[in-house]
Amino acid sequence: MAHSLQAKKRIRQTARQTEVNRRRRGDIRATIRNVEEAIASGDQDAATKAFRTAQPALMAGVNKGVVEKNTVSRKLSRLSKQIKGMAA
């Protein structure tokens, strides 16, 4: 257990930031889920619209340090590929 005031403060700060990051990660997962559900429904217009709203949300997660840039790039690439494959 922390004894110094600095260590106790860091514990409080870490707990708050962990909660914020957990919420951000959940929001990112929700946006990805919305795109995947639109793809599963077979509606390309809805999927494209959901994808366009998901892109800035995912990149915001990168800027906030919640997820890695390469992870987001990979997910966006795969989702985009699925949406383009719906037209064929």
Contact map, one row per residue, 1 for C-alpha under 8 A:
1110000000000000000000000000000000000000000000000000000000000000000000000000000000000000
1111001100000000000000000000000000000000000000000000000000000000000000000000000000000000
1111101100000000000000000000000000000000000000000000000000000000000000000000000000000000
0111111100000000000000000000000000000000000000000000000000000000000000000000000000000000
0011111110000000000000000000000000000000000000000000000000000000000000000000000000000000
0001111111000000000000000000000000000000000000000000000000000000000000000000000000000000
0111111111100000000000000000000000000000000000000000000000000000000000000000000000000000
0111111111110000000000000000000000000000000000000000000000000000000000000000000000000000
0000111111111000000000000000000000000000000000000000000000000000000000000000000000000000
0000011111111100000000000000000000000000000000000000000000000000000000000000000000000000
0000001111111110000000000000000000000000000000000000000000000000000000000000000000000000
0000000111111111000000000000000000000000000000000000000000000000000000000000000000000000
0000000011111111100000000000000000000000000000000000000000000000000000000000000000000000
0000000001111111110000000000000000000000000000000000000000000000000000000000000000000000
0000000000111111111000000000000000000000000000000000000000000000000000000000000000000000
0000000000011111111100000000000000000000000000000000000000000000000000000000000000000000
0000000000001111111110000000000000000000000000000000000000000000000000000000000000000000
0000000000000111111111000000000000000000000000000000000000000000000000000000000000000000
0000000000000011111111100000000000000000000000000000000000000000000000000000000000000000
0000000000000001111111110000000000000000000000000000000000000000000000000000000000000000
0000000000000000111111111000000000000000000000000000000000000000010000000000000000000000
0000000000000000011111111100000000000000000000000000000000000000000000000000000000000000
0000000000000000001111111110000000000000000000000000000000000000000000000000000000000000
0000000000000000000111111111000000000000000000000000000000001000010000000000000000000000
0000000000000000000011111111100000000000000000000000000000001000011000000000000000000000
0000000000000000000001111111110000000000000000000000000000000000000000000000000000000000
0000000000000000000000111111111000000000000000000000000000000000000000000000000000000000
0000000000000000000000011111111100000000000000000000010011001000000000000000000000000000
0000000000000000000000001111111110000000000000000000000000000000000000000000000000000000
0000000000000000000000000111111111000000000000000000000000000000000000000000000000000000
0000000000000000000000000011111111100000000000000100110010000000000000000000000000000000
0000000000000000000000000001111111110000000000000000010000000000000000000000000000000000
0000000000000000000000000000111111111000000000000000000000000000000000000000000000000000
0000000000000000000000000000011111111100000000000100000000000000000000000000000000000000
0000000000000000000000000000001111111110000000100110010000000000000000000000001000000000
0000000000000000000000000000000111111111000000100000000000000000000000000000001000000000
0000000000000000000000000000000011111111100000000000000000000000000000000000000000000000
0000000000000000000000000000000001111111111101100100000000000000000000000000000000000000
0000000000000000000000000000000000111111111101100000000000000000000000000000000001100100
0000000000000000000000000000000000011111111000000000000000000000000000000000000000000000
0000000000000000000000000000000000001111111000000000000000000000000000000000000000000000
0000000000000000000000000000000000000111111100000000000000000000000000000000000000000100
0000000000000000000000000000000000000111111111100000000000000000000000000000000000000000
0000000000000000000000000000000000000110011111110000000000000000000000000000000000100110
0000000000000000000000000000000000000000001111111000000000000000000000000000000000000000
0000000000000000000000000000000000000110001111111100000000000000000000000000000000000000
0000000000000000000000000000000000110110001111111110000000000000000000000000000000100000
0000000000000000000000000000000000000000000111111111000000000000000000000000000000100000
0000000000000000000000000000000000000000000011111111100000000000000000000000000000000000
0000000000000000000000000000001001100100000001111111110000000000000000000000000000000000
0000000000000000000000000000000000100000000000111111111000000000000000000000001100000000
0000000000000000000000000000000000000000000000011111111100000000000000000000000000000000
0000000000000000000000000000001000000000000000001111111110000000000000000000000000000000
0000000000000000000000000001001100100000000000000111111111000000000000000000000000000000
0000000000000000000000000000000000000000000000000011111111100000000000000001000000000000
0000000000000000000000000000000000000000000000000001111111110000000000000000000000000000
0000000000000000000000000001001000000000000000000000111111111000000000000000000000000000
0000000000000000000000000001000000000000000000000000011111111100000000010000000000000000
0000000000000000000000000000000000000000000000000000001111111110000010010000000000000000
0000000000000000000000000000000000000000000000000000000111111111000000000000000000000000
0000000000000000000000011001000000000000000000000000000011111111111000000000000000000000
0000000000000000000000000000000000000000000000000000000001111111111110010000000000000000
0000000000000000000000000000000000000000000000000000000000111111110000000000000000000000
0000000000000000000000000000000000000000000000000000000000011111110000000000000000000000
0000000000000000000000000000000000000000000000000000000000001111111100000000000000000000
0000000000000000000010011000000000000000000000000000000000001111111100000000000000000000
0000000000000000000000001000000000000000000000000000000000001100111110110000000000000000
0000000000000000000000000000000000000000000000000000000000000100111111110000000000000000
0000000000000000000000000000000000000000000000000000000000100100001111111000000000000000
0000000000000000000000000000000000000000000000000000000000000000000111111100000000000000
0000000000000000000000000000000000000000000000000000000000000000001111111110000000000000
0000000000000000000000000000000000000000000000000000000001100100001111111111000000000000
0000000000000000000000000000000000000000000000000000000000000000000011111111100000000000
0000000000000000000000000000000000000000000000000000000000000000000001111111110000000000
0000000000000000000000000000000000000000000000000000000000000000000000111111111000000000
0000000000000000000000000000000000000000000000000000001000000000000000011111111100000000
0000000000000000000000000000000000000000000000000000000000000000000000001111111110000000
0000000000000000000000000000000000000000000000000000000000000000000000000111111111000000
0000000000000000000000000000000000110000000000000010000000000000000000000011111111100000
0000000000000000000000000000000000000000000000000010000000000000000000000001111111110000
0000000000000000000000000000000000000000000000000000000000000000000000000000111111111000
0000000000000000000000000000000000000010000000000000000000000000000000000000011111111100
0000000000000000000000000000000000000010000100110000000000000000000000000000001111111110
0000000000000000000000000000000000000000000000000000000000000000000000000000000111111111
0000000000000000000000000000000000000000000000000000000000000000000000000000000011111111
0000000000000000000000000000000000000010010100000000000000000000000000000000000001111111
0000000000000000000000000000000000000000000100000000000000000000000000000000000000111111
0000000000000000000000000000000000000000000000000000000000000000000000000000000000011111
